[in-house]
Amino acid sequence: MGMASIAWAQGGPGGGGAGGTLLSLVPFVLIFVIFYFLLILPQQKRQKKLKAMLEALKKGDKIVTSGGIWGTVTNLGKETVTVQIADNTKIKIQRESITRLRSEDEE
């Protein structure tokens, strides 16, 4: 009789295993929800903002690249941008390497 009561307490035969399984999934669901709101959603917002900024680029915009190069957009292609980084120095870079626009007061 002692073993039967232990088995019953541990969810033995006919002992509500489905409710216990469902209850054990709750922490994993909560962890996923927390990760979604803290990591995934903000990253998606940043990507949308960056894509909109890259599509709105125009000649004369002052930019900063992912490599830290500061320059001014002189020509726009479909996938590339020509950037003037000094008086007689222009480089061609991929659009995706532009990380942000500089404000007028940055120098």
C-alpha atoms as a printed R data frame, in Angstrom:
    type eleno elety resid chain resno      x      y       z
1   ATOM     1    CA   MET     A     1  0.000  0.000   0.000
2   ATOM     2    CA   GLY     A     2  2.908  2.360   0.676
3   ATOM     3    CA   MET     A     3  4.186  2.109  -2.923
4   ATOM     4    CA   ALA     A     4  0.750  2.741  -4.404
5   ATOM     5    CA   SER     A     5  0.380  6.005  -2.487
6   ATOM     6    CA   ILE     A     6  3.831  7.163  -3.654
7   ATOM     7    CA   ALA     A     7  2.939  6.340  -7.277
8   ATOM     8    CA   TRP     A     8 -0.360  8.193  -6.915
9   ATOM     9    CA   ALA     A     9  1.437 11.252  -5.510
10  ATOM    10    CA   GLN     A    10  3.867 11.253  -8.439
11  ATOM    11    CA   GLY     A    11  1.096 11.209 -11.011
12  ATOM    12    CA   GLY     A    12  0.954  7.494 -11.520
13  ATOM    13    CA   PRO     A    13 -1.815  5.608 -13.339
14  ATOM    14    CA   GLY     A    14 -4.749  7.879 -14.150
15  ATOM    15    CA   GLY     A    15 -3.214 10.773 -12.248
16  ATOM    16    CA   GLY     A    16 -3.820 13.960 -14.330
17  ATOM    17    CA   GLY     A    17 -0.636 13.919 -16.428
18  ATOM    18    CA   ALA     A    18 -2.030 16.294 -19.080
19  ATOM    19    CA   GLY     A    19 -2.577 19.113 -16.583
20  ATOM    20    CA   GLY     A    20  0.949 18.740 -15.247
21  ATOM    21    CA   THR     A    21  2.427 18.800 -18.745
22  ATOM    22    CA   LEU     A    22  0.483 21.919 -19.653
23  ATOM    23    CA   LEU     A    23  1.538 23.598 -16.433
24  ATOM    24    CA   SER     A    24  5.206 22.772 -17.100
25  ATOM    25    CA   LEU     A    25  5.023 24.588 -20.478
26  ATOM    26    CA   VAL     A    26  3.938 27.888 -18.911
27  ATOM    27    CA   PRO     A    27  7.493 29.007 -17.947
28  ATOM    28    CA   PHE     A    28  8.751 28.342 -21.481
29  ATOM    29    CA   VAL     A    29  5.912 30.362 -22.979
30  ATOM    30    CA   LEU     A    30  6.620 33.209 -20.557
31  ATOM    31    CA   ILE     A    31 10.329 33.151 -21.441
32  ATOM    32    CA   PHE     A    32  9.475 33.316 -25.162
33  ATOM    33    CA   VAL     A    33  7.104 36.254 -24.619
34  ATOM    34    CA   ILE     A    34  9.766 38.120 -22.625
35  ATOM    35    CA   PHE     A    35 12.397 37.463 -25.326
36  ATOM    36    CA   TYR     A    36  9.985 38.627 -28.014
37  ATOM    37    CA   PHE     A    37  9.269 41.960 -26.344
38  ATOM    38    CA   LEU     A    38 12.840 42.614 -25.163
39  ATOM    39    CA   LEU     A    39 14.869 41.373 -28.142
40  ATOM    40    CA   ILE     A    40 12.929 40.512 -31.279
41  ATOM    41    CA   LEU     A    41 10.422 43.392 -31.479
42  ATOM    42    CA   PRO     A    42 12.981 46.206 -30.909
43  ATOM    43    CA   GLN     A    43 15.316 44.646 -33.505
44  ATOM    44    CA   GLN     A    44 12.507 44.539 -36.076
45  ATOM    45    CA   LYS     A    45 11.709 48.207 -35.394
46  ATOM    46    CA   ARG     A    46 15.384 49.166 -35.877
47  ATOM    47    CA   GLN     A    47 15.545 47.240 -39.164
48  ATOM    48    CA   LYS     A    48 12.392 48.952 -40.479
49  ATOM    49    CA   LYS     A    49 13.740 52.375 -39.510
50  ATOM    50    CA   LEU     A    50 17.109 51.670 -41.169
51  ATOM    51    CA   LYS     A    51 15.438 50.405 -44.360
52  ATOM    52    CA   ALA     A    52 13.268 53.517 -44.562
53  ATOM    53    CA   MET     A    53 16.329 55.732 -44.043
54  ATOM    54    CA   LEU     A    54 18.267 53.920 -46.805
55  ATOM    55    CA   GLU     A    55 15.366 54.253 -49.252
56  ATOM    56    CA   ALA     A    56 15.049 57.985 -48.504
57  ATOM    57    CA   LEU     A    57 18.748 58.771 -49.124
58  ATOM    58    CA   LYS     A    58 19.410 61.673 -51.475
59  ATOM    59    CA   LYS     A    59 22.394 63.586 -52.801
60  ATOM    60    CA   GLY     A    60 23.963 65.870 -50.237
61  ATOM    61    CA   ASP     A    61 23.014 63.754 -47.196
62  ATOM    62    CA   LYS     A    62 25.766 63.516 -44.613
63  ATOM    63    CA   ILE     A    63 26.211 59.897 -43.528
64  ATOM    64    CA   VAL     A    64 28.241 57.588 -41.300
65  ATOM    65    CA   THR     A    65 29.113 54.069 -42.492
66  ATOM    66    CA   SER     A    66 29.377 50.913 -40.412
67  ATOM    67    CA   GLY     A    67 33.158 51.230 -40.710
68  ATOM    68    CA   GLY     A    68 33.056 54.699 -39.138
69  ATOM    69    CA   ILE     A    69 33.671 56.666 -42.334
70  ATOM    70    CA   TRP     A    70 31.994 60.079 -42.432
71  ATOM    71    CA   GLY     A    71 31.058 61.481 -45.806
72  ATOM    72    CA   THR     A    72 28.544 63.160 -48.061
73  ATOM    73    CA   VAL     A    73 26.427 61.312 -50.630
74  ATOM    74    CA   THR     A    74 27.298 62.432 -54.165
75  ATOM    75    CA   ASN     A    75 25.659 59.759 -56.305
76  ATOM    76    CA   LEU     A    76 23.081 57.032 -55.739
77  ATOM    77    CA   GLY     A    77 22.872 53.682 -57.500
78  ATOM    78    CA   LYS     A    78 20.488 50.806 -56.967
79  ATOM    79    CA   GLU     A    79 22.763 48.966 -54.539
80  ATOM    80    CA   THR     A    80 25.706 51.353 -54.188
81  ATOM    81    CA   VAL     A    81 26.290 54.904 -53.035
82  ATOM    82    CA   THR     A    82 29.188 57.177 -53.954
83  ATOM    83    CA   VAL     A    83 30.399 59.079 -50.929
84  ATOM    84    CA   GLN     A    84 32.776 62.023 -50.875
85  ATOM    85    CA   ILE     A    85 35.051 61.696 -47.834
86  ATOM    86    CA   ALA     A    86 37.544 64.467 -48.640
87  ATOM    87    CA   ASP     A    87 37.902 67.276 -51.189
88  ATOM    88    CA   ASN     A    88 38.991 65.068 -54.114
89  ATOM    89    CA   THR     A    89 38.272 61.643 -52.652
90  ATOM    90    CA   LYS     A    90 35.159 59.659 -53.468
91  ATOM    91    CA   ILE     A    91 34.457 56.048 -52.603
92  ATOM    92    CA   LYS     A    92 31.709 53.687 -53.695
93  ATOM    93    CA   ILE     A    93 30.067 51.695 -50.917
94  ATOM    94    CA   GLN     A    94 27.083 49.385 -50.541
95  ATOM    95    CA   ARG     A    95 23.886 50.986 -49.295
96  ATOM    96    CA   GLU     A    96 23.650 48.460 -46.450
97  ATOM    97    CA   SER     A    97 26.899 49.719 -44.939
98  ATOM    98    CA   ILE     A    98 25.348 53.114 -44.145
99  ATOM    99    CA   THR     A    99 24.299 53.084 -40.508
100 ATOM   100    CA   ARG     A   100 22.972 56.577 -39.892
101 ATOM   101    CA   LEU     A   101 22.576 60.126 -41.116
102 ATOM   102    CA   ARG     A   102 24.658 62.817 -39.456
103 ATOM   103    CA   SER     A   103 23.005 65.883 -38.082
104 ATOM   104    CA   GLU     A   104 24.155 69.314 -39.242
105 ATOM   105    CA   ASP     A   105 25.812 70.170 -35.921
106 ATOM   106    CA   GLU     A   106 28.042 67.052 -35.932
107 ATOM   107    CA   GLU     A   107 31.558 67.709 -37.168
